[in-house]
Amino acid sequence: MSGYQDNDGFQETQELRDALSDVVEASKLTAKQRGSNVKPTVEKLASLSYEQGLLPEDLSQLIELVTTPNFLDQASLGNILRNLYPAAPVNADFVVKVIGCLGHGKLKPSLAIQGALLKWLVLIYHVIDNQAILSRAYSVLFNLLDTAAIRKQLCHLLALITRRRHVRPYRIQSLLSLSRQTGNDPAVTGLLRVYKDYYPEIIVGEATRAKASAFKHPDPQWRERLDEIQQAHAARTASRSERPLDAFRVARHRTHGKGSTRLPEVHTSNATEKSVTLEEIENVDGFVNNLERIELPNQLIAVLGDPLLQKLLMLKPQNEAHQRASSWLASYGQDIMSGEGGVDPTDCLEMLKTYASSTKTFPPIFLAFFSEYLKIWNGHDGRDLVFSILSFLPVLGFSELSTSILQPLEVRILDNTTGSQLELLEFYTAILRHWTIHLASLEQKSSQAPDAIAGLVTHVNDLCLTLVQTSPTASTHSKILDFYEQTSVLASDPKLLIHTRIMIPPSPLVYILHFSFAPSTLARLCSILSKYKAGFQKAMATSRSAYTSEYINEFNGFLMDICNCIWRSRAFNNTDVNAHGCLVSRSLTEDLASYVNNLNMGSALPALFSLSYSPVLCLVAISHFRDLEDEELRQNDGELSTRHAGPVTRVSLGALANKGGLRVGWDDYRLGVLSHLERRGMAGVGELMYNTMTNVMKRRSMMAGAK
């Protein structure tokens, strides 16, 4: 258990604080004065600290304990320090207290404890709430380098906090002198190399050619446990479960995927006195004020994992930066293709996803990488990552995208199951959504958008026709409609129409969805067609030559057939202008009509798909009428002599009124059903009726005016 804030952890909380209190009291007494051995209590405290972490008040007591004179033995103090896991961000005051105890003096901790405290600062550096406090103490820390026992830990800490402003000639001379005196101490040489990154022309190469400390993380397992404790505590206090990357500082010691990534961090060595490095930027003001002076880092592939470098390259795009990053990624891709040991493709995919989702872009180097990677990919490892990254594909010629990315992807994904087809459909919907957002941001017409969108929609049309036959479920229909809702946005927005032409869905698909058994499916389909109609009206107002009469008539057929079914009680009629009879053949319509007549239902086939009879809408229609009757009963104290048995028709309404039932007009009833659908979140049916039939809109306006 980590972060002991919940009720279930009350007992453990009390245990830890009891143990802490016992240790603090024991530290004030010599070993002879204590009544018992303190080591078991220290061990218990260390164990509880490892399991739960330490809240600020408890951490404060332990730091006070190890930094001030006491009677605990060195082994007990070391055990406490090794398990000093803060559950929350570490306050700068605690850092000051640690720095204040360093050095020589009778009241100072032993040098072994000082070294352990410095190592602890390195371990918890990323969770210090104000890291600037270490920068302010730079001089104090630097002047302690003469102390050999803590030099290694000091150099590591200084390497973490060194910025350009800290690199001064007198410090360079001091380090060079110390390096000679200590026989090229690896820790000192490592710190010199950090200095050399800032001023390579000042520090000669010979001084840094000796064996140097790499300043690796001193205890990765300790760091992992700390992160677990911090995340658990953050979740319990309703804060973020992970500390985000600081958007205006370079990212340090970040990993991706399962293990450590080969992605380099940001380091700049070719800076001058007048330039500024990314490592020196600590806040948004520093970034904005120095934007034009910032030097590019050594390895620009670090852009994949560093938000600050991403911002710099977006605001100051450079061809050189693209070429350098391309070379690195190409080399990494070759390692993956060759199956080189230790290269985990998932790590690379994590990096690419982070970059793509952060910048909402898909650089050409990604295209080159995936055109090769998809050839060896097994279709399973990191599938969600691949879909997520490729959803940011750029607007390019569809044949190019299809050949290099989409066809190889489908070969790896499709396995003759509906599930794989639905995954592809969701992926294509995400691509179209990204393209829509991108095109909306453009000021000029995109030359490649018409071909890209037309190719994608045509390709997905075939996929959707397959899905409605292999998986005729409401869930599948919903995912299909997700895609066409995106196409309807492109069709109805004048700003987006300049980039592409209106691509209507295939006729069979429209009618299959129309005759589905889910009211939400019908409502969404009608809403989509209504947006298409608005788009055609805007397009035809500017240019009638953009679409052929056959194309327009095909779309108008959708509108006429659906209105004939729902509103006019003339389903499958193909004699009206533009009507297609829902693509049902005349012979089949006659057979169905004969069958219905033989059932003696009191209604003919064309009326069985109207508001009152439709299998999709009849429940909503009769529910609306029941609500009207219930309201009439409430207002007039039960004066209705009879109630309608349903379904409601024009004739039955007249008969009902003559028998003392509810008196309501046929048009008023139907408009009421549309309003009832709208209140239930299915406004699409009404939208299509109002936008397609002017008499319905006029009647609605008259009713609204009468109210």
N, C-alpha and C positions, 0 to 999 in steps of 0.2 A: 504494500500500500504506500502511496506517495502523496505528500501534501495533506496533512492530517486536519482537514477542516470539516469533514462530514461527521454526522452523529455516530456512524458505525465505528469511526476511529477514535472515539472519545477515550476509551480505555488505553489505547496505544499512546495517545497524546499525554495522558496523565503519567503513563510509565516513563516516557521520555523525559518529561519535566521533573519527575521525581528523581530519575537517574542523574539528570543534569544538576539538580540542586545538591544531591549527595556528593557529586564530583567537585563542585565548586566549594562546598564546605570542607571537604577533605583536603583540597589544595591549600587551605589556610593553616593546616596542621602538619607537623613533621610526621614521618612514618611511625616514630615511637609513640607520638601523642594520639594517633588514631586508634580506635578500638578494634578495627578490622582491616583486612587487606582491601585496598581501593581498586586493584586491577580488575576483579570481576565486574565491578560497577562501571569502570571505564569501558570494558569490553561490551557490556550491555548497552551503554550509551552509544558506542560506535555502531553497534548492530542496528539499533533503532534509527540512528541518523541515516544509515545506508538504506534502510527500508522506507523511511518516511520523508527524509529531507528535513531541513531546519528552517523554521519560519524566522523572520528578521529578528524578533526579540530573543529567540534562543541562540541564533547565530551570533548576535551581539555579545551575549554572555560568554560564549566559547572563545570568541576572538579576544575578548578582554582577558580571559583566563590564560591563553597561550602567549599573549604579548606582554604580560606584566609578571613580575616576580611571584613565584609560588613554590610550593613544596612537592609538586608532582614530579615523578621521575621522567626522564627523557623518553622512555619507551611508551609511557602512558600519553604524554603530549604528542608523540609521533602518531600514535594510534588515533587520537582525536583528530589530528590534522588530515590524516589519510581518509577520514570519513566525514569531512566537513562539507556536506552537500547542501547548498542553499536551495530552498524550495521556491523562492521568489527572486526577482532581480536583486542584485547586491547593491546596497546603498553606497554612495561614494564615501560616506563617513567611515565605513568599515575599511575601505582601501587606505584612507588616510591613517587610520590607526595602525594598520599593518606596516605601512611605509615608515611611520614614526618610530617603530620599534627596531628598525634596522641599524646596523653599525656596531661600534665598540662601546662598551660601558658596563659598569657593574649591574645596572638595572635592566640591561638588555637581555633578551633571550639568548640561548646558546646559538652559535653559528649554524649548527645542524638544524635547529628549529627555524632560524631565519631563512635558511635555504629551502626548507619545506614550505614556509609561508610564501616565498617568492614563486615556488613551483605552483602553489595553490592559486596565486594571482594569474599565472599563465593559464591554468586550467579553467578558471571562471571568468576569464577576460571577456568572453562573448556575452556574458549575462550581467556585466556591470552596467547599471542604469545610466551612468554618466562617465563614459570612458575618457573624457577630457581631463578628468582629475589626475590620471596617470601622466598625461602630457605636461601638466603644470608641475608635476614632481620630477620631471625629466632630469633636471640638474642634480637633484638629491640622489637619484638612482645612479646617474653616471659617475658621480664622485665616489661611489662605493665600489667601483670596479677594482680598486687596489686590494680589496679583501678576497683572497684566493678561494676561501671556502664557499663563498656564495657567488663567485664570478660567473659560473656557467648559467645559473638560473637568472642572474641579473642580465646577462647578454641576451638570453632568450626573451625576457620581458622587454628589454630595450628594442630588440629587433621588431617586436610587435607594435610598439608605439612610436617608433621613429618616423618622422615626417621631414620634409625638406627643411622646414624652419629650424629643426633641431641639429642639422648637419652644419657645423661651424668649423672654420680652420683650426681653432685651438683644440676642438674635440678630435678632429682627424689626427693632429699631431700627437695628442695624448694616446689615442688608440694605437698609432704606429709605434710609439715608444713602448707602450705596454706589451705589444706583440713581440717586440724584440727582447724585452726583459723576460718574458715568459716562455721564450722559445717557440713562438708561433702557436700560442694556445688556440685550439680549434674554435672555442667559443668567441674569442676576440676576433679571430680571422673571419668567422661568420658574421659578426657585427660589422666588421670593416666592409664586407661584401654588400651589406645592406646600405652602408654609406656610399659605396661605389655606385650603386644603382642610381643615386641622386646626382653624384658628381664624378662620372667616370674619368673625366680629364684631369681631375685633381689627384686622385689616388692611383698611384702607379700599379701596374699589373703584378709586379713581383711581390708586393705586400699582401696580395690576396690569393696567391697561388698555392699557399700551404694548405694542408688538410684543414677543413673548416666544418663546424657544426652545421647541420642542415636545418636545425631548429624545427624538427618534427614535433607533432603533438606528443607531450611526454607520456600520456596515458589515454589512448583512445577508448578503452573500456570504461574508464572513469568518466570520460566525456559523455559516452552513451548513457550511462546510468544517470548522470546529472540531467541530461536532456529529458529522460523519461520522467524524472521527478518534477522538473520544471513544467513539462507539458501536463502532467496529471494535476499539479497544483493549479495551473492556469485554467484547466477545464472545470475544476471545482469552484473556482472563483469567478466563473462565467466570463473569463477573458479568452483571448485567442489560444487555441491549443498548440500553436507553434509560433515562435517568434519569427516575424517576416524579415526578409532581407531589407536592410535599411536602404531606401532608394537613393540616398545621397551620400553613401559611403561605399567604397569598394567592398566586395564580398570576400570574406576570409574563411578558410577552413570549412567550406561547404562540401557536402557529398551528395551524390545523386545515385538513385538506384540502390542496389544491394550492398555495394562496396564503394571503395574509394575510386573516384573517377580520374582519368588522365587529363581532364580539363585544367589548363594552367590558370593561376590567379593573375590579377592585374599587377604588373610591375613595370616601371618606366625607368629606363637607364639613359635615354638620349635627350634628357632635359638640359636646359641652359638656365642661366641666372634670371633671364627675363620670362621664362616659361613657367607653367604650373603643371604639376602631375595630378592624375586622378587620386593618387594616394593622399594628397594634401587636402582634398575636398572633404568637408565634414558636415555641410548642411546645404540647403537649397540656395542660400544667399551666396555662399562661396562658389557654387557651381555656375550660377547666372553671371556673377561679376567677372569670372575668369574664363568664360566659355571660349572666347577667341584665343586665349593663351594656352589652353590645355594641350599638352603633348599626348600623342597616341602611345599606348603601352607597347611593351616588347612583343607580346603575342596576342594578336587581336582576336584569336579564337575564344579568348576569355569572355567575349561579348555574349556567348551562349549562356553564361551563368552569372553575369554581373549587370544588374539593372542600371547602375550608373554609367557604365560604358555603353549600354544600349541607348540610353538617352543621348549621350554624346554623339554617337554615330547617326542617330536619327536627326539631330539638329545640325550636325556637320558631316554630311555624307561625303565619303572620299573613295575613289576608285582603288587606291592603294590598299585601303582597309579591307575592301571586298576581296581583292586578289590574295592578300595574306591569309585571310580567314579561309578562303577557298582551298588554298594549298594545304593547310593543316587538316581540314575536314576530308579532303581527298586522300591524304596519307592515312588518316584514321580509318576511312572506308576501305582502303586497300588492306589494312591489317585485319579488318573484319572478314573481308572476302577470302583472304588467305587462311583464315582460321587460326591466326596467331594466338598462342596461349596467353591467357590473362586479359584478353580483350573481350569485354562483355557488351554485346550490342544494346542490351537494355539500358546501360549507363548512357550510351550515346543518344538513344531515343529519349530518355528523360531530359537530357540537355536540350535537344532540339524542341521538345514540347515546351519546356520552360521559356525558351527564346520565342517560339512562335506565338504562344499564348500571351506573352508579355508585350510583344511588339505588334501582334496581329499582322505579321508579314511572313513571306515565304521566299527567302533569297534564292537566287539561281543555284547557289552551292547546294541547297537542300534538294533541288530538282535533280541535279547530277548525282547526288548521294543516293536518293531513293530509286532512281532509274537503275542503279546497280544493285542496291540492297534487296529490292523486291525479287531479283533473280535467284537469290539464295535463301530468302526468308521462308520459313516453314508454314507461315500463315497462322500460327498460334502464339508464339512468344511475343509478348508486348503488343498484342492486337489492338487493344484500346489506345495505346500510345500512338501506334501507326495511324489509326483513324483520326485521332485528335490532331496530330501534326498535319496530315494531308488535308484536313478540312480547311486549312488556310492556303490551299493551292491558289496561285495567282490566276488572273483572267488572261488566259493565253488561247491560241487557236486550239479548238477541241481535238483535232486530229493529232496534234503534238502531245497534248495531255493524255489522250487515249492510248497512244502508242507507247509512251514512256512510263506512264503511271497507272492509268485506270485499267487497261487490259491486263497487265501483269498482276495488279492487285486482285482483280476478279478471279484470275486463275488460281491464286493462293487462297482466296476466301470461299468461293462457291464450292459447296460439297453436296449438291442435290438436295438440300434441305431448305425449308421455308425460313428457318432461323437465319441462315447465312444471307439469304436474299433480303430479309428485313434489315439486317445490319448494314448491307450495302445501301439500301434505300435511306436509312437514317444518315449515313455518311454523305450521300449525295444531297440530302436536304441541308445538312450543315454547310456543305460547299456553297450551295446556292444562297444560303442566308449570308455567308461571309461576302460573297460577290455583291449581293444587294447592298450591304452596308458600305462596301468599298466604292461602288458606283455612285451611291448617294453623296459621297464626299468629294467627287470629282467636279471640277469646274468646266473641263473640256470633254467632248465626246470621246469615248473609248473606241479605238479602231478595232479592237479584238473582241469586245463584248458581244456583238451580234452573233458571231460564229461560235463563240464559247458557250453562250447561253442556249442558242438554238440546238447545238450539238448535245449539250447535257440534257436538256428537256426531252429531246427526241429519244435519247438513249434510255432515260428513266421512264418514258411512256411505255416502252416495251416491257421493262421490268415490272411496272405496275399492272399491266395487263396480265402478266404471268401470275402475279401475286393474288389478284382478285379471283383467279380460277383455282389456284392451288391452296389458298388459305382464305376462304370467304368469311372471315370473322370481323367483328366490330373493331378489334384491336388492329388488325391489318388495315382495314379501311381508314382508321384514324391516322396511321402512319402515312398512308397514301395521301390523305387530305393535308397532312402537315407539309408535304412537298408542294402541292398545288396551291396552298395558301401563300407560299413564297412566290410562286409564279404569278399569282394574282396581285401581289404587291408590286412586282415589276410591271404588270400590265396596267395598273390603275394610277400609278404615280407619274405625273407629267415629266418630272425631272429624271426619272429612270427610263421613261419611254424613249428618250433621245438616244439611249445606248443600245436598245434592242427592239425587236418587234414582238407583238403579242403572239404567244404560242399557246393555242388552246389544247385541252386534253383530248385524247382519242374519244371518238363518239361511243364505242362500246363501253369504255370505262365509265363515262358519264352516266349512261343508262343503267349499268350494273349498280353503281353507287346510289342512283336514284331509287332503285327498287330494293335497296337493302332494308333490313328490319330494325335499324337503330334510328330513332328520331334525331339524335345528334349528328349522325352521318348525313341525313337529308338536309338538316339545317346548315351544316358547314358547306355542303356542296352548293346549296342555293346562295349562300353568302359569297362563295368564290365566283360563281357565275355572275352575280350582281356586280362584283368588282370588275370582272372582265367586260361586262356591258358598259360600265362607266369608262373603262379604258378605250374601248372601241369608239365610243362617242367622241372622246377627246382626240383620238388619232384621226378619225374621219373628218373632224372639223378642220384639221390642218392640211391633210392630204388624203384624197380618196383613192389615189393610185397605189398606196402602200399595201393594200390587201385586195385580192381578187374577189369578185362577187360570189364565187363558189365558196371561198373560205368564210366570208361573212354569212352566207346562207347556212353553212354548216353550223356555225355558232348560234345563229338565230333559231335554228331547228331545236337546239337544246332548250332555249327559252320557251318556244311555242309548245313543245311537247310536255314540259314540266307544268306549265300553266294550264294546259288542257287537262292534265291529270288531276292537279290539285284544286284548281279554281273553277274550271268550266265544265267539269264532268264529261269530258270528251276524250278520254284516254285512247291512245292508239289511232287517233284520227290523222289521216295523211292527206286530206283534201284542202285543209287550210293552207294559206300562204306560208311557206317555209317549214310547215309541219312535216316530220319524218316518221310519225307513228311509232316513235321509240325504237325504230329499226326492226319492228316486229312485222313479219310478212303478212300480207293480206289474207292468205289462206289460213294461217294460224289464228289470226284475229277472228275470222269467221267461225272457226271451230270452237274457240273459247267462248265467243258470244252465244253460240248455240248451246253449249254446255251450261252456261250461266242461266240462260232462259229456261232450260229444262229443270233447273233447281227451284223455280218459282220463288225467288227471294224477294220479289217486288222491286228489284232494281236491275238495270242492264249493266253489261260489262263496262262501258265507258265511265259509269259513275262509281265503280268499286275502288277507284284510286283517288277519290275526292277527299276533302277534309274529314267528312263524317264516316266514310267507309274505309279509307286507307288503313292497311294493317299497321302502318307506322304512326299515323296521326289520329286514329279514331279514339284512342283512350284520352288523348289531350282534348279532343273536341267534345266528347261527352262530359269530361271533367269540367270543362268550362261551362257547359250548359247546366250541369248540376249546381255549380257555384251561383249562376244567375238565379236558378230556382230557389236555392237556399237564401239568397239575399232578399228575394221577393217575399219569402215567408217571414223573414225577420222584420221586414219593414211594414208588412200588412197583416201581421198576426194570423198567418195560416189561411189566407183567402184563396189560395190555389186549389181548384177542385180536382185537378189531376196533374200528374207529372209525365214528362216525355219518357218513353221506354227506350228511344234511340233505335237506330241512328237517325240524326236530324236531317231532314230534307226540306225543300221549299214547300212541298205539299203538306208534309207532316206538321210544319209550323202553323199553317193556316188551320188545319184540323184541330190542333192543340188549343189554339186561341178560341175556337168556337165551343170547345168543351170546358172552358173555364180555366185552362192552363195558362202558362206564361205567354204573354204576347210580345213577340220580338220579331223584327224583320229578318229576312234571309241574309241580306248583305250585312246587317248589323251583327248577326250571329257569326258570320264568317270572319269579319274584321275583328270580332271579339276573340275568336280562336287564334288569330295571328298575334294579337296582343298578349294572349295567355302564353303562347309559345315564347314571346319575347321576354316576359317576366320570368320564365323558366330557363333563360339563357340560350334560347334557340331562335334568335331574331332573324336568322338568315332566310327562312321561308318568307316572312313578311317583307324583307328587303327586296327579294326577287319579285314578289307580286307587285309591290308599289312601283318599282323601277321599270317593270315591263309593261304593265297595264295602266294607262293613264286614268281610266274610269275608276279603278280601285283607289288610286291616290286621291282623286277628286272626292270620292265618297268618304275617305278617311278624313280629309280636310274639312268636309262639311260636318262630320260628326264631332270633330274637335272644336269647330266653331260653335256648334249647338251647345256643347258643354260649358 
